[in-house]
Amino acid sequence: MAKKVSKEISLKNLIDIKPITDNQKVVFDTWKKGANQFLFGAAGTGKTFVSLYLALQDVLDLKNPADKVILVRSLIPTREIGFLPGDEEDKAALYQVPYQNMVRFMFEMPNEQSFNNLYDKLKGQGSLFFLSTSFLRGLTFANSIIIV
């Protein structure tokens, strides 16, 4: 495996986030032990936020072998929103908004413009990928943390 190199958005930019519920503490503790996670619960309990935070923490750590977080989500709406024009990236943009919002609360940035570009910079530097369940067949991921 090639040695990881420091990137523009790095571990030094990540805020130290602590669990705020007993269940989140369990997730943090089992993550540190290297256990695979399967989280379930009510909406708004922090499942995706905590998972993404812990995954980015590992990916941005130069000593950790994982070099990317892959977010996988269905692009099938739960409510009818009509036809979405554009290519795959255009259609997927709407479904990435929650993750764009989450990373804003995980990092320290020097100004508002940096926060606005944060998610795209994480994707651009190869630390974060977003994929639709529609296009997963046949793909292999190495050194990756996958959040579905």
N, C-alpha and C positions, 0 to 999 in steps of 0.2 A: 504494500500500500504506500502511495506517495505521501510525503509529509504535508500536513495542512499548512497553509500560509495565512497570515493575518489579512483581514479584509477591512474595507472601509467601515462597515457596521460590524462592531466586534463586541466581545464579552464586556469590555469596559463601558459600553453604552447601555448595557442591560441593567435595569433597576433591580435591586434585591427585593423580591416579592416573597412574602411568607403566607402559609395557608391560614385561612380565617375560620374554617370550620373543622370539626373532627374528621369528616370524610376527606377533606382536602389534605389534612395532615397525613392520613393513611396513604393517599396518592403520592405525596412527596416522599414519604418513608419507603414505600415499595419501589418507587422510581430509583431511589438511591441504591437499592439492593439489586437493580438491574432486571426487575420483574416486568414482564409484559403487562400492559394495562388494558382492562376492559371496563370502561366507566359507563354507568347508566344512572339516570335520576331525572328529576324534574328540570324543566327549562330554567335557566338563570342561576344554577348552582355552581357554575364555574368549571364545568367539565372540559370544555374546549379551551377556555382561557388557560387553565392550569396545565393542560396537556401541551398546548403550544408554547407556553413559557418554559416548561421543563425541557421540551425538545429543542428549542432555540438555545437554551443555556448549554446543552450538550454540544450542539452543532457549532456554536461559536467558540467553544473551548478547544484550543489547539491541541490539547492532550487527549481529547476524545476522538475515537475513530469515525464517528458519524459525521458526515459532511453536508447533509441536507435534510430538511424537513419537507415531506410531501403531504400536502393537504388534499384529501380526496373527498369529493362531494358530488352528489347527484345534481344535475342541472334540470331536473324535472320539478317544476313549481308545484307547491302544495295548493296554490290558488291560481286560477286562470289569469294570466297577465297579457295574453295575446302574443302575437308573433314578435320575436326579437330579431331585428335585422343584424347583419354583420357576420363575421367569421367566428370561429370557435372562441377566440380570445375575447371578442366583443360580447358574445353571449355569456361567457363565464364571468365577465367583469362584475355583473350585478351580484353574483353569488360569492364574490370575494370581499364584498364590503364589510361583513362582520370581522373578517381577519384583519383587514386594513385598520379597522377601529381598535381591535385588540392590541396590535403591536404598538399603537400610540401610547398605551398605558404601561408598556413593558420597557420602554427605552427612554433615556435622557437624550435630548437633541438640543442643539444650540438655539434654534429658532423655529417659528411656525412653518416656514418653507421646508425645513428638514423633516418635520413631522409629516408634512403632506407627501413627501417623496419616500418616506421610510419603507413602506411595504414594497414599492417598486424597486428600491435599491436592494432590499433583501433578496428579491427575486432575481434582479440583475446580477448580483454577485454569486448566485448559485446556492444560496443558503436556504431558499424557500421556493417550492414549486407548488402549483395548483393544478390538479387534474380532475377531470370529470369521470365519473364511473362509466360513462359511455365509451371512453377511449383507453381503458386499462388493459384490455385483453392482450396477452402476449408480452407485456412489459416486465422487465426484471430490474430490481432496484438494489444496488449495493451501497453499503455504508449509509443507510437512510433510516430516518425515523418517520413512520407513516401514521398519519392521523386520519381516520375515516369517520 
